[in-house]
Amino acid sequence: MNTLEELEVRREQAKESPVWTGDLDDDCTARWAGFLLRAEEMERGSWWFSVTDLPSGSVIHDSDRVGRRIDSASSARQECERAVIRFLNL
């Protein structure tokens, strides 16, 4: 993030819930507060997710960093959303 103003804009945008698109039970994405959130079932009952900061292109969180198996679509999406909230210090 470049400026405090940009951070405040993203915090304001994060007050709205993300809108997930695609098949919520297989492969879905959301663009939310300057982040790309992705969740995908890799094999039955095993989910991958990733959160990318769009301005920098940096992955700020993903399923490889969790240290446990993500076993549902809703858990994968929640991990994404929590990562954004933590990143923005909300």
N, C-alpha and C positions, 0 to 999 in steps of 0.2 A: 504494500500500500504506500502510495506516494505522499499523501497529505492527510492531516487530521480531518479536513473537509470531506475527502473521499471516504474515509472510514465512517464518518457520521452518516453519509448518504447510504452506505452499505448497511449500517446498523438499522437505519430507518426502513430500508427495503426488507430486511430480515424480520421485521415485525409482522409481515404478511406470511402466511404459510406457503411453502413451496408447492408448485403445481407439477406433479409427476405425470409424464406422458409415456406412451408405449404400453406394453403389456405388464401390468403391475405384478403379475405372477411369473414373469420370465425375464424380461429385459426392459428396464425403464430408465428415464433420465429426467432431470429437472435443472433448470437454470434459475438460480436463486441468489440474490444479493451479490452478484459478481462471481459466483461459483458455478461449476458444472458438477452435478451430483449424478452418479451412475450406480445402478444395482443390477446384477445379472445372476441368474441361477446357472451355475457352471455344470453341476450334475445334480441329480435328484437330491434335494435337501441340503445343498451346499451352495452358499451365496458368496459372490465377490462384490465388492463395492469400491468406489473411488470418489474422492472430492478434489477437484482441481480449482485453484485460484485462477480465474480467467485472465486478469491483467498480467500476471507474471508467468502463467503457464505451469506453475509448480503444483505438484500433488501435495496437498496438506495432510491427507489421511487416506488410508485404504485398508482393505481387509488383511493384508499381510502384516500390518502393524498392530492388529488387535490381539493376537496371541491365543485366539480361540476360534472355533468354527462358528460361522454365522449360518443358522439353520432355517431362516425364514425371510421372505420378502420384506415383511414389516420391520424385522430386526435390522436388515441391511439398510433400509431407508432411514430408520431412526439413527443408526450410526452416522450416516451422512449428515443428517440434520444437526446432530449433537456436535459434530466436528466444526460445522460452520458457526454455531453458537459459541463454542469455545474459542475459535479463531478470532471472532469479533468481540470477545469478552462481554457477552450479553448475560 
